[in-house]
Amino acid sequence: MSISTPGTVSRIACVAIAMILSALTARAENDDRFAHGAAALKANATSGKSSRTRNVHCEMGRKLSHAIKWANPGDTLRISGTCMESVEIATDRLTLLGVSGAAIDGGKWPSEAVVLIDGARRVSLIGLDVRNGSDQGVLATRGAQVRLQRVRMHANTTVGLSVDRSHVEIHDVAMDNNGTGGMDAYSASTVVASGSISAVGNSGDGLAANGKTFFELRGAEVVANDNAGSGVSIINDSRLQIFSFPEAQGSSITANGNGFAGIGVLGAEVGVVGSEFFGSGANVLSASNNLFGFFMPAGAILSPHATARFVASGNAIGMLMEDGASALIIGGLDLAQNGTGLSAIGAGTLTLVSVPPNPASISGNQQDVDLGFGTRATIDDVAHTSIACDATVLLRGSATCPGT
C-alpha cells in the first residue's frame, strides 16, 4: 500500500472542490433557465387567454370580490342578486354586467367606496344598483378609465360617484339621495355625459366639477332637481362644455327647486359652440325656483353662435354676475318672473345680443336688469322693461341707463 504525500492529498482536495463548484454552477444555471422559462410560459398562458363570461350568483351566497380577484383582462362578470360587500377593481377591460335588478350593497360597512376602480382602464359597469356605501358609491381614481351605463348610485353616506384624476363616461345614470352629493369630479378629471342623467334629492350638490375638471355634455339630458345645495356646480377653473358636432346637439340641463343655485359657475366657465348650427337654440340650460338661477361669481358663459338658450324663472335672482364675471351670449336668453332678472354688480364685460332665430329677453321680473360697481355691458335688441344703473356703469347698445 502506498501512502500519499501531503502534496498529493492537497491536489486531490483541490480537484474535488473544483468539481463540486462546477456541478453547483451548472445546476444554478439550469434552475435559472427553468425559472425564466416557467415565467415566460405563465405570461404566454395569461396573455393568450380569451375573454370569458362568468356568472356570479350573489343570491346564492357567491362573492363578487372573489370573482374579480381571479378575473382576467377582457372578462365579463354577469351578476345576479344582491352582493353584500364592497369591491376593488384593478384589472383592465373588466365588465360588471348586472341582470334582473342586480345590486352591490356596501351595507354601510367601513370602506372607501362600494365599488373602487383603482387605476384600471376600460372598465365598464352596466345595469347595476350601487348603494349603502359608508363613504362613496363608485370611486374612480389614479388614472382610471370607466364607463357607467344604466347604473344607479344612491343612499351612500357621501357621494354617489366620485372621480379623482380619472376619465369617466356616464350614460343613462342616476345619482340620488346621497349624503353630500350626487357626483363629485375633481383634480383635472374628465366626465362625458350622454343619455338620461339624473341627480336629484342629494344633501349637497347634484353634480359638481371641481379643480380643473372638464365636464362635457354629449347629447345628455341632465336633470338636477331638489338638491340641498346647487343642481350643477362648476368650480375652480373647471369647464362645462357642449361641442358643435351633431351628437352633442340637443343637450340640456334642468335644475329646479334646489336649495341654493340651479347652476353655479364659480371661477369657472360654461361654453356652447357650433357655428354650423347658428341660431338653433338646440341646447337648453334651465334653472327655476331656486334661490339663484345662475350663480356666477368670477364665472363666464360663452355662447357665441346662438346654439343655446339660458332660461331662468321663479328665482330670487335669475342670473347673478359679480367679482369680474363675464358673458358672451348671442341669442337664447330668457330671464322672466324672477325677483331680479339680471344682477351684474362688479361684473366684468357682458355682451348680450338678440338674434331673430333665437331671441333674447329679460322681462316680466320685478326688476329686469340691475347693473352696478363698474360693470361694462353691451345689451342689444334684448327685450326688457326696467333697468337700473349706478354712475360707474358703462352701457351701450340699444339699452340705456335711465337719465342718460
Protein Blocks (a to p, Z undefined) as FASTA:
>chain_A
ZZddfklmmmmmmmmmmmmmmmmmmmmmmmmmmmmmmmmmmmmmmmmpccddddddfkno
pafklmmmmpcehiacddehjdddddddfbehiacddeehiacdeklpacfbfbdcehia
hiacehiacehiakbmbdceehiacddehiacehifkbmbdcehiacddehiadehifkb
mbdceehiacddehjdddehiabdfbdceehiacddehiacddehifbbfbdceehiacd
ddfbfklgopacddehiakbmbdcehiacddehfklgoklmaccddehifblbdcehiac
ddfkopaccddehiablbaceehiacddeehiacehifblbdcehiabddddddfklccd
dehiablbdceehiacddehiacfbdcddfkbccedjbdcehZZ
